[in-house]
Amino acid sequence: MTSESFFEEIPKALFPYCNYEMNDSRILVYSGHFSLNNRGINEILEGEIYYSLNGEVELVFKGKGERLDLSWFESDGDLQISTPSGLAGKCRLNSCVSCNDGKNTFQGFIQHLFAEQRKCSQWHWSYMNMTAFIGELVTRITENHRSVKKDRLSFSCKDGTKIILENTEKRTSSSEISRYSISHHCALIPANDKPIDFDYACKYIIAFSHFIGFVVGRYHSPILIEGIDDKDQHFSYHFSGYDKSRVGVNSWLPSPNDTDIESLWPIFEEIWNGDDADKADILSTALHWYQEANINSGKAEGAFIMAITGIQMMSNVILTEEELKGKNHLQNLLKRMKYKPTFDPKSLIDTRNQLIHYNKDNRTKYNTLTREQKLMCLENALSVLELAILYWLGYHGRYADRTDANKWRGASTKKVPWADVRIF
């Protein structure tokens, strides 16, 4: 197999659909000569710039050139990369291998690679593998589905800007779930069709990516960002985002084509891009704890501690000073949300104390728990945390109760406990 067979040409922004059978699949961004610059000194390499889909989505360059001294490898973030086609950005070198032809093969990571800043009337981007978690986001209409299912959702911003999310994947078999794919495409339509530049477009793109990360329960970074101006010229923008692609991650999304999240976006975007820095910080921090715990960072113990930390933080921002007095924070939070869990809430506090307050008795008690009991404790904590975030956001739609014994996604769907109560 030749190296070229690993590459898939970068798809058009309007139709970004492709699948990858191999773990070392790549989306080609550029091929040919490109320049590296280290504090005014230029070196020319010949090779490729591409998205690497090996575990996480990374923007990588690989090329042959003359030997570079150690200072090139020590210039973390200071190296500049540019192509004759006009793409330019920051990068860092991480490896060098000598070749038989006297050349050296260099490889490194690119932090961002942007075209010339232009104002565009349309913006497009894509997401990878959003069908690989429990609860797909928007189900593609196929001939095999008798029932009509929605293949796109529309999200309106406060200023009139709209974001359209479309499922571009045609997968109909669960056996294909492990393949890499560009599963969803987004289009941003500025308010009043007024052209906006990349920095302004990113205000929405980044906010929406964090929103999607909350909905699916894990990090998802946008790739293949492209602007289209009034003359139908395309301008590409690429950057390495934080994207932990984990298969089988659970989420509170009740069903694949759920439209309740369309109503959640406006308040999320208003907080994320709003003038209240404290609220924005609360939201970003809560999402961090939730996503890290949900993808099982730090295994069961570490994930549980992060989930409990998130719950404690949300208690502090939701409850009144009077409700925060004493040791009944969790009970008061559950009461405020009208949430009556099927598990004993005290078990969360007991498990937390066993992990935080170290002594032989606590370690003995914790070690008597089976692996299944530890994982269930984590799921119970996550159920409280995700509901607390939804409550704080003023969500009144449906959710999928992860503590429900019935694992079919539709069967565990219910209205949030406070659905009929005005929150603010």
C-alpha positions as CSV (number, residue, x, y, z in Angstrom):
1,M,0.0,0.0,0.0
2,T,1.5,3.4,-1.0
3,S,1.4,6.4,1.3
4,E,-0.9,8.2,-1.1
5,S,-3.6,5.6,-0.5
6,F,-4.0,6.8,3.0
7,F,-5.1,10.2,1.8
8,E,-8.6,11.4,1.0
9,E,-8.9,14.7,-0.9
10,I,-10.3,17.4,1.2
11,P,-14.1,17.4,0.6
12,K,-16.0,20.4,-0.7
13,A,-17.4,22.5,2.1
14,L,-21.0,22.0,1.0
15,F,-20.7,18.2,0.8
16,P,-18.2,17.1,3.4
17,Y,-18.8,13.3,3.5
18,C,-16.1,10.6,3.6
19,N,-15.3,7.5,5.5
20,Y,-12.0,6.0,6.6
21,E,-11.4,2.3,7.1
22,M,-7.9,2.6,8.6
23,N,-6.9,4.0,11.9
24,D,-4.1,6.0,10.2
25,S,-6.4,7.7,7.8
26,R,-5.8,11.3,6.7
27,I,-7.6,14.2,5.1
28,L,-5.2,16.0,2.8
29,V,-5.0,19.8,3.1
30,Y,-1.9,20.6,0.9
31,S,0.7,18.7,-1.0
32,G,4.0,20.1,-2.4
33,H,6.7,22.5,-1.2
34,F,6.1,24.6,1.9
35,S,8.2,26.8,4.1
36,L,9.2,26.7,7.7
37,N,10.5,30.0,9.3
38,N,12.4,30.1,12.6
39,R,13.1,33.7,13.7
40,G,13.7,35.0,10.1
41,I,15.5,31.9,8.8
42,N,13.6,30.0,6.0
43,E,13.8,26.3,5.2
44,I,11.9,24.6,2.4
45,L,10.3,21.1,2.9
46,E,8.5,19.0,0.4
47,G,5.6,16.9,1.6
48,E,2.1,17.1,2.9
49,I,-0.1,18.9,5.4
50,Y,-3.0,16.9,6.6
51,Y,-5.5,16.1,9.3
52,S,-4.4,12.9,11.1
53,L,-7.3,10.8,12.3
54,N,-5.2,8.5,14.5
55,G,-7.2,8.4,17.8
56,E,-7.7,12.2,17.9
57,V,-8.0,14.7,15.1
58,E,-4.7,16.5,14.7
59,L,-3.3,18.9,12.1
60,V,0.1,17.6,11.0
61,F,2.8,18.3,8.5
62,K,5.4,15.8,7.1
63,G,8.1,16.6,4.6
64,K,11.7,16.1,3.4
65,G,14.5,18.7,3.7
66,E,18.0,19.5,4.8
67,R,19.2,18.9,8.4
68,L,17.9,21.5,10.9
69,D,19.8,22.3,14.1
70,L,18.4,21.8,17.6
71,S,17.0,25.3,17.8
72,W,14.3,24.4,15.4
73,F,13.0,21.7,17.7
74,E,13.2,24.0,20.8
75,S,11.1,26.8,19.2
76,D,7.8,25.5,20.5
77,G,5.1,27.7,19.0
78,D,7.6,30.1,17.4
79,L,7.9,28.3,14.0
80,Q,5.9,29.7,11.1
81,I,4.6,27.5,8.3
82,S,3.4,28.8,4.9
83,T,2.4,27.4,1.5
84,P,2.5,29.0,-1.9
85,S,-1.3,28.8,-2.0
86,G,-1.5,31.4,0.8
87,L,-2.0,29.3,3.9
88,A,0.1,30.4,6.9
89,G,0.2,29.6,10.6
90,K,2.1,28.4,13.6
91,C,3.6,25.0,14.2
92,R,6.3,23.0,16.0
93,L,8.7,20.2,15.0
94,N,8.7,17.0,16.9
95,S,10.7,14.4,15.0
96,C,13.4,14.0,12.4
97,V,14.4,10.7,10.6
98,S,17.4,10.4,8.2
99,C,16.7,9.0,4.8
100,N,18.8,7.0,2.4
101,D,18.8,9.8,-0.2
102,G,20.6,12.1,2.1
103,K,17.5,14.0,3.0
104,N,15.7,14.1,6.4
105,T,12.0,13.5,7.0
106,F,10.6,16.0,9.5
107,Q,7.2,15.8,11.2
108,G,5.4,18.2,13.4
109,F,2.0,19.6,14.6
110,I,0.3,22.7,13.3
111,Q,-1.6,24.9,15.7
112,H,-3.4,26.8,13.0
113,L,-3.3,27.3,9.3
114,F,-5.3,30.2,7.9
115,A,-5.8,31.8,4.5
116,E,-5.9,35.6,4.1
117,Q,-8.6,37.2,6.2
118,R,-11.7,37.8,4.1
119,K,-15.2,38.7,4.9
120,C,-17.6,36.0,3.8
121,S,-21.3,35.7,3.5
122,Q,-21.3,32.0,4.3
123,W,-19.3,29.8,6.6
124,H,-19.1,26.1,6.7
125,W,-17.4,23.5,8.9
126,S,-17.6,19.8,9.8
127,Y,-17.5,17.4,12.8
128,M,-16.0,13.9,13.0
129,N,-17.6,10.8,14.3
130,M,-20.7,12.2,16.1
131,T,-22.5,8.9,15.4
132,A,-20.1,6.9,17.6
133,F,-21.8,7.8,20.9
134,I,-25.0,6.4,22.5
135,G,-27.6,8.8,21.1
136,E,-26.8,10.1,17.7
137,L,-27.3,13.7,16.9
138,V,-29.8,14.1,14.1
139,T,-30.5,10.9,12.1
140,R,-30.0,10.8,8.4
141,I,-33.0,10.0,6.3
142,T,-32.4,6.7,4.4
143,E,-34.4,4.4,2.3
144,N,-34.1,1.7,5.0
145,H,-36.0,3.9,7.5
146,R,-39.8,3.7,7.1
147,S,-40.4,6.5,9.5
148,V,-39.4,10.0,8.5
149,K,-36.5,11.3,10.7
150,K,-35.1,14.8,10.7
151,D,-31.7,15.1,9.1
152,R,-31.0,18.7,10.1
153,L,-31.5,21.1,12.9
154,S,-31.6,24.9,12.9
155,F,-30.2,27.1,15.7
156,S,-31.0,30.8,15.9
157,C,-28.6,33.2,17.7
158,K,-29.8,36.3,19.6
159,D,-28.6,38.7,16.8
160,G,-30.3,36.7,14.0
161,T,-27.4,34.6,12.9
162,K,-28.4,31.1,12.1
163,I,-26.5,27.8,12.3
164,I,-27.7,24.7,10.3
165,L,-26.5,21.3,11.5
166,E,-26.9,18.5,9.0
167,N,-26.1,14.8,9.3
168,T,-24.1,13.9,6.2
169,E,-23.5,10.3,7.0
170,K,-25.4,7.5,5.2
171,R,-24.6,4.7,7.7
172,T,-27.4,2.3,8.2
173,S,-25.6,-0.6,9.9
174,S,-24.2,-0.5,13.5
175,S,-21.2,-2.6,12.2
176,E,-19.9,0.6,10.6
177,I,-19.7,2.6,13.9
178,S,-15.9,2.2,14.3
179,R,-15.1,3.9,11.0
180,Y,-13.8,7.4,11.0
181,S,-16.2,9.7,9.1
182,I,-17.1,13.3,8.7
183,S,-20.6,12.8,10.1
184,H,-22.0,16.3,10.4
185,H,-21.8,19.5,8.4
186,C,-22.6,23.0,9.7
187,A,-23.5,26.2,7.8
188,L,-23.5,29.6,9.4
189,I,-25.6,32.3,7.9
190,P,-24.8,35.8,9.3
191,A,-27.6,38.0,10.4
192,N,-29.1,40.1,7.5
193,D,-26.6,38.2,5.1
194,K,-24.0,40.7,6.2
195,P,-20.5,39.3,5.4
196,I,-18.3,38.6,8.5
197,D,-14.6,37.8,8.9
198,F,-13.1,34.6,10.3
199,D,-12.6,36.0,13.9
200,Y,-16.2,37.1,14.1
201,A,-17.4,33.8,12.6
202,C,-15.3,31.9,15.2
203,K,-17.3,33.5,17.9
204,Y,-20.2,31.4,16.9
205,I,-18.3,28.4,15.6
206,I,-16.4,27.9,18.9
207,A,-19.5,28.5,21.0
208,F,-21.5,26.0,18.9
209,S,-18.7,23.4,19.2
210,H,-18.8,23.7,23.0
211,F,-22.6,23.4,22.9
212,I,-22.3,20.3,20.7
213,G,-19.7,18.9,23.1
214,F,-22.2,19.3,26.0
215,V,-25.0,17.7,24.0
216,V,-23.0,14.6,23.0
217,G,-21.1,14.4,26.3
218,R,-17.5,14.7,24.9
219,Y,-15.2,17.2,23.2
220,H,-15.8,17.9,19.5
221,S,-13.7,20.4,17.6
222,P,-14.7,21.8,14.2
223,I,-12.6,20.9,11.2
224,L,-12.5,22.0,7.5
225,I,-13.7,25.6,8.2
226,E,-14.3,27.4,5.0
227,G,-15.7,30.8,4.1
228,I,-17.4,31.7,0.9
229,D,-17.4,35.3,-0.3
230,D,-19.9,37.1,-2.6
231,K,-17.8,36.2,-5.6
232,D,-18.0,32.5,-4.7
233,Q,-14.3,32.3,-3.7
234,H,-13.5,29.7,-1.0
235,F,-11.1,30.5,1.8
236,S,-9.9,27.7,4.1
237,Y,-9.1,27.8,7.8
238,H,-7.6,24.9,9.9
239,F,-6.6,24.5,13.5
240,S,-5.9,21.8,15.9
241,G,-8.7,21.5,18.4
242,Y,-9.1,19.4,21.5
243,D,-11.1,16.4,20.3
244,K,-11.3,13.3,22.5
245,S,-13.2,10.8,20.3
246,R,-14.4,8.0,22.4
247,V,-16.8,5.3,21.3
248,G,-19.8,4.5,23.4
249,V,-19.9,7.7,25.4
250,N,-23.3,8.4,27.0
251,S,-25.2,11.6,26.8
252,W,-28.4,13.2,28.1
253,L,-29.7,13.6,24.5
254,P,-33.0,11.8,24.5
255,S,-33.3,10.7,20.9
256,P,-31.3,10.9,17.6
257,N,-33.5,13.6,16.0
258,D,-34.4,15.5,19.0
259,T,-35.4,19.2,18.4
260,D,-35.5,20.2,22.0
261,I,-31.9,21.2,21.8
262,E,-32.8,23.9,19.3
263,S,-34.5,25.8,22.2
264,L,-31.4,25.3,24.4
265,W,-28.9,26.9,22.1
266,P,-30.0,30.6,22.4
267,I,-29.5,30.8,26.2
268,F,-26.2,28.8,25.9
269,E,-24.9,31.2,23.2
270,E,-26.0,34.2,25.1
271,I,-24.1,33.1,28.1
272,W,-21.0,31.9,26.2
273,N,-20.6,35.1,24.1
274,G,-22.3,37.4,26.6
275,D,-20.9,40.3,28.7
276,D,-21.2,38.4,32.0
277,A,-17.7,36.9,32.4
278,D,-18.7,35.1,35.6
279,K,-21.6,33.3,33.9
280,A,-19.4,32.4,31.0
281,D,-16.8,31.0,33.3
282,I,-19.3,29.0,35.2
283,L,-20.6,27.4,32.0
284,S,-17.2,26.6,30.6
285,T,-16.0,25.1,33.9
286,A,-19.2,23.0,34.4
287,L,-18.8,21.6,30.9
288,H,-15.1,20.8,31.6
289,W,-16.0,18.7,34.7
290,Y,-18.9,17.1,32.9
291,Q,-17.1,16.1,29.8
292,E,-14.0,14.8,31.5
293,A,-16.1,12.7,33.9
294,N,-18.3,11.5,31.1
295,I,-15.3,10.2,29.0
296,N,-14.0,8.5,32.1
297,S,-10.8,10.5,32.5
298,G,-8.8,9.2,35.5
299,K,-10.8,6.0,35.3
300,A,-13.7,5.4,37.7
301,E,-12.2,7.2,40.7
302,G,-10.9,10.3,38.9
303,A,-14.1,10.6,36.8
304,F,-16.3,10.4,39.9
305,I,-14.3,13.1,41.7
306,M,-14.6,15.4,38.7
307,A,-18.4,14.7,38.6
308,I,-18.8,15.4,42.3
309,T,-16.7,18.6,41.9
310,G,-19.0,19.7,39.2
311,I,-22.1,19.0,41.3
312,Q,-20.6,21.0,44.2
313,M,-19.9,24.0,41.9
314,M,-23.4,23.9,40.4
315,S,-24.8,23.8,44.0
316,N,-22.9,26.9,44.8
317,V,-24.3,28.8,41.8
318,I,-27.9,27.5,42.0
319,L,-28.7,27.4,45.7
320,T,-29.3,30.4,48.0
321,E,-27.1,31.2,51.0
322,E,-29.7,29.7,53.2
323,E,-29.8,26.5,51.2
324,L,-26.0,26.2,51.3
325,K,-25.9,26.2,55.1
326,G,-25.3,22.9,56.9
327,K,-24.4,19.6,55.2
328,N,-27.5,19.1,53.0
329,H,-26.2,20.7,49.8
330,L,-27.0,17.7,47.6
331,Q,-30.4,17.1,49.1
332,N,-31.3,20.8,48.6
333,L,-30.1,20.7,45.0
334,L,-32.2,17.7,44.3
335,K,-35.2,19.3,46.0
336,R,-34.7,22.5,44.0
337,M,-34.6,20.5,40.7
338,K,-37.6,18.3,41.9
339,Y,-35.4,15.3,41.1
340,K,-36.2,12.1,42.9
341,P,-33.5,9.7,41.9
342,T,-33.9,5.9,41.9
343,F,-30.6,5.7,43.9
344,D,-29.8,6.8,47.4
345,P,-28.2,10.3,47.1
346,K,-26.3,9.6,50.4
347,S,-24.3,7.0,48.5
348,L,-22.6,9.8,46.5
349,I,-21.6,11.6,49.6
350,D,-20.3,8.4,51.2
351,T,-18.2,7.5,48.2
352,R,-16.8,11.0,48.0
353,N,-15.8,10.9,51.6
354,Q,-14.2,7.5,51.2
355,L,-12.0,8.8,48.4
356,I,-11.3,12.3,49.7
357,H,-10.8,11.7,53.5
358,Y,-8.1,9.1,53.5
359,N,-7.9,6.5,56.3
360,K,-7.9,2.7,56.5
361,D,-11.6,2.5,57.2
362,N,-12.5,4.6,54.2
363,R,-10.2,2.7,51.9
364,T,-11.5,-0.6,53.1
365,K,-15.1,0.5,52.5
366,Y,-14.3,1.8,49.0
367,N,-12.3,-1.3,48.1
368,T,-15.3,-3.5,49.0
369,L,-17.3,-2.0,46.1
370,T,-17.3,-4.0,42.9
371,R,-16.3,-2.5,39.6
372,E,-20.0,-2.4,38.6
373,Q,-20.9,-0.5,41.8
374,K,-18.2,2.0,41.2
375,L,-19.3,2.6,37.6
376,M,-22.9,2.9,38.7
377,C,-21.9,5.5,41.3
378,L,-20.2,7.5,38.5
379,E,-23.3,7.2,36.4
380,N,-25.5,8.4,39.3
381,A,-23.2,11.4,39.9
382,L,-23.2,12.3,36.2
383,S,-27.0,12.1,36.1
384,V,-27.1,14.8,38.9
385,L,-24.5,16.9,37.2
386,E,-26.0,17.0,33.7
387,L,-29.4,17.8,35.2
388,A,-27.9,20.6,37.3
389,I,-26.3,22.2,34.2
390,L,-29.6,21.8,32.3
391,Y,-31.5,23.4,35.2
392,W,-29.1,26.3,35.4
393,L,-29.5,26.9,31.6
394,G,-33.3,27.0,32.0
395,Y,-33.9,23.9,29.9
396,H,-37.5,22.6,29.9
397,G,-37.3,19.9,27.3
398,R,-36.8,16.1,27.4
399,Y,-33.7,14.1,28.5
400,A,-32.6,10.5,28.6
401,D,-32.3,9.3,32.2
402,R,-29.0,7.4,32.3
403,T,-30.0,5.8,35.6
404,D,-33.0,4.1,34.0
405,A,-32.7,0.3,33.9
406,N,-34.0,0.3,30.3
407,K,-31.1,1.0,28.1
408,W,-33.1,1.7,24.9
409,R,-32.7,5.4,24.3
410,G,-36.3,6.2,23.6
411,A,-37.7,4.2,26.6
412,S,-35.8,6.3,29.2
413,T,-36.8,9.6,27.7
414,K,-38.8,11.9,30.0
415,K,-39.3,15.6,30.7
416,V,-36.9,17.2,33.1
417,P,-38.3,17.1,36.6
418,W,-38.8,20.8,36.8
419,A,-40.5,21.1,33.4
420,D,-43.6,22.7,34.7
421,V,-41.9,25.1,37.1
422,R,-40.6,28.5,36.1
423,I,-36.9,28.6,37.0
424,F,-36.0,32.3,36.8
